Amino acid sequence: MPGSLFDEPDAPEPTGASEAGPADQLRSADPSAWPVASGWQALVDDFFAASAGRQLLGFLQGRLADGAVVFPPQPLRALALTPPEQVRVVILGQDPYHGRGQAEGLAFSVAPGVALPPSLRNIFKELQRDLGTPPPKFPVPGGSLARWADQGVLLLNTCLTVEEGKPASHAGRGWEVLTDAVIRQVSAGDHPVVFMLWGAHAQSKKPLIDADRHQILVANHPSPLSALRPPLPFIGCGHFSDARTWREAHQPGGQLETL
């Protein structure tokens, strides 16, 4: 279905991917440099004005002052690309990729031209198995899911920064307070949403979601370690077609085409 969520557009062939440079990392702990859609602004402002937000900024400032390389350059990019009123699907990740040039501020997504991480390869594999959607062209768009975000898929990591080569290095530093609040805001919103919770970490956020109003789909994480394992293997879960069917019944006439 051309134009549907999770479809990929045709793109011109590039002359070559540029090398990653300093622009691909966080330059300062300044929330004013991290734009978000207006519907998220009050939530974000309240967070950074509160104790958890101030402590997080102090931590980030300290790590940057110590010379740590922190990704991504725009931690709040998911909230910039997908306004709350446009959210139709939420996919939860854990923390950003920790390799140079990978993280682009969207869960599971990597910058165009970057080699696909194994979990993302499995996401594309299940998407093709389930909906017949072919893998995206490489290197552009490659593994970038920015178009999904533009189409109403909130690609939200629960921790929004990480240090180079140190997975989960910023977990528990305060980001989770903000991202839990984002999940609650979506759950309390005025339209039903599909939540895709892949793996135990994402599924731990289930209590934040009103299951009477929203569709909650659970499966193993798409990483190679768990994608094929019982009890809920990711490969074969059918979440993309399930989301399409549910959206046709519960989100008719919306701005976005059904899956």
Secondary structure, 3 states (H helix, E strand, C coil): CCCCCCCCCCCCCCCCCCCCCHHHCCCCCCHHHCCCCHHHHHHHHHHHHCHHHHHHHHHHHHHHHCCCCEECCCCCHHHHHCCHHHCCEEEEECCCCCCCCCECCCCCCECCCCCCCHHHHHHHHHHHHHHCCCCCCCCCCCCCCHHHHHCCEEEEECCCCEECCECCCCCCCCHHHHHHHHHHHHHCCCCCCEEEEECHHHHCCHHHCCCCCCEEEEECCCCCCCCCCCCCCCCCCCHHHHHHHHHHHHCCCCCCCCC
